[in-house]
């Protein structure tokens, strides 16, 4: 968080390569708030870690937080 970068490990990316994702101030704010929910994981549901999300759940989540035109 101090470097404002999120790392995606190669085994978790479609290209199988590790990548750095720059985080803007809004993303950092969301991550800090999520730390109140769980100390290690960002994506949780009812206190349990979410490892995989289907397209319907993803679109529902985007709609709930007001994100449009996401890719």
C-alpha positions in Angstrom: 0.0 0.0 0.0 2.9 2.4 0.7 4.1 2.0 -2.9 0.5 2.4 -4.3 0.8 -0.9 -6.3 -1.1 -4.2 -6.1 0.7 -7.3 -7.3 -1.1 -10.0 -9.3 0.9 -13.2 -9.1 1.5 -15.2 -12.2 -0.6 -18.1 -11.0 -3.5 -15.8 -10.6 -3.3 -14.0 -14.0 -4.7 -15.0 -17.3 -1.3 -14.5 -19.0 0.4 -16.5 -16.3 2.8 -13.5 -15.8 3.1 -11.4 -12.6 2.0 -7.8 -13.0 2.0 -4.6 -11.0 -1.3 -2.7 -11.0 -1.0 1.0 -9.9 -3.5 2.1 -7.3 -5.1 5.5 -7.3 -6.2 7.3 -4.2 -9.8 6.0 -4.5 -8.5 2.4 -4.8 -6.3 2.9 -1.7 -9.3 4.3 0.2 -11.3 1.2 -0.6 -8.5 -1.1 0.4 -8.1 0.6 3.7 -11.8 0.3 4.4 -11.7 -3.4 3.5 -9.0 -3.9 6.1 -11.7 -3.2 8.7 -13.5 -6.3 7.3 -10.5 -8.7 7.0 -6.9 -8.1 7.8 -5.5 -10.0 4.9 -8.1 -10.4 2.1 -9.9 -7.8 0.1 -12.7 -9.9 -1.3 -14.8 -11.5 1.5 -18.4 -12.4 2.0 -19.9 -12.9 5.4 -16.4 -13.1 6.8 -15.2 -15.8 4.5 -12.6 -15.4 1.7 -14.0 -15.2 -1.9 -11.7 -17.1 -4.3 -13.8 -17.1 -7.4 -16.7 -14.9 -8.6 -19.1 -15.7 -11.4 -20.1 -13.1 -14.0 -23.5 -12.5 -12.5 -22.1 -11.9 -9.0 -19.4 -9.6 -10.5 -21.9 -7.5 -12.4 -24.2 -7.3 -9.3 -21.3 -6.1 -7.2 -20.3 -3.4 -9.8 -23.9 -2.2 -9.9 -24.1 -2.0 -6.1 -21.0 0.3 -5.9 -21.9 2.4 -8.9 -19.2 1.3 -11.3 -20.2 1.6 -15.0 -18.4 0.6 -18.1 -16.0 -1.8 -16.3 -13.7 -4.1 -18.3 
